[in-house]
């Protein structure tokens, strides 16, 4: 067992080491907070609007916006527009709103494509594209 001045010196060193370890642990805890914040985004399905009841006019307008923005393939949009959406009234409010990137979703849950994160923009366009494929010709 160490006694005298040597004992005081080792306890001072031990105390200093514990302070450094504590400071390091606090730094790690503080630095990890942004990662937690990034993981707290809502799941993709809950962020997107329902499109089961979207009008053909709004879908046509949204697809025009998506195509012009490079969010969906022009070939896909052209085939749908030539088929089930050929008689869409391009002067209707739904079409005009859609061509500005607004999805008039189910239960009043509207969605602005331009204001969404990029990964949600293409996902929203694809939802409307898939829904538009089901419209009757």
N, C-alpha and C positions, 0 to 999 in steps of 0.2 A: 504494500500500500504506500502511496506517495503522500508525504506530508510536507508542510512548510511552504516556501515560495514556489516550488515546482508544482504543487497541487493547485495553487491559485492560478498559475500560468496555464495549466491544462484546462481548467474550468473556464477561463477566459476564452481560450481557443475553441472549446466546445460550444460555448455560448455564441461566439461569432459565426461558427459553422452553421449552427441552427438558425440564426438570423438569415444567413445567405440562402439556406434551403427554403425557409419560409417565404422569402422574397421571390425566389424562383417559382415556387408553387403558385403564389399569387399572380405572377406574370403569366404563367401558363393558363390559369383559370380566366384571366382577363382577355388573353389573346384568343381564346377559343370561342368567345361570345359571337363574333361575326358568323362563324360556321353554323352555329345553332340558329341564328337569324335566317340564314340562307335556306335552311332546311324547313322553315316554318311556312313556306309558301303553300297556298291551297293546292290540293290535287288538281290535275288538269280537268277531269270531268266536272268538278264543281265550279270551275272558273268559266267554263264555256256555257253558252245558252243552249236550251233545248230547241231543236229545229223540227220536231215532229209536226208542228202546226204552222210552219213558215209558209207564207203565200208564194205562189209561183212567181209573182212580180218581184217580191223582195228577193227571192232566191236568184232570179235572173240578174237583178241589179248587183247583188253581192258578188255573183260569179264574174260579172263584168269588172267590178272593182278588183277582185282577186287576180284576174287574168292580167289586167293593166299593171298591177303591183308586182307581178311575177310570183304570186303565191300558189298558183295552180297552173297546170299545163293548158296552153291555148287549144291544143287538140281536144282535150277532154271537154273543155267548155264549149267549143264549137260544135262537137257532136251532140251535146245536150241541148244547146240553143237551136240547133237544126231540127231536133226531135220534139221533145215535150214542151219546150218553152218558146216555140216559134211564134205563137200568137200573144206574147206578153205585151201588155200596154206599157210602152216606155214613157208615157206621160203620167202614169199613176204615181201617187205619193209613195207607195211601197217600193216601186222600182227606183224612183229618184233617191229615196233614203238608202236603199240597198247599194246603189251605184256610188254612194259616198262612203261606203264601208260600214254601214249600220245594219246589223242583223236584228230583225224584229222577232225575238225569240218567244218561246212558249211562256205563258203565265206572266207576260209583261217584262220578262227578263231580257232586256235589249243588250246588245254587245257591240262596242265600237272596235272594229278590227285594228284601226290605226293606233289606238291607245293601248292595245294589248302588247304583251311581251312577244318578241318574234316567234318563239316556239308555239305560242297560242294562236298567232295570226294564221299560220299555215294550217294548223289543226282545225281552226274555225272554218276556213275556206273548204277544207276537205269534208267537214261535216255537211256543209251546205251542198257541196258537189254530190255527195252520196245521197242526200235527201232528194235533190233535183232529179236524180236518175229514176226515182220512183213515181214522179208525176206522170199522169196519163197523157198520152199523145192526142 
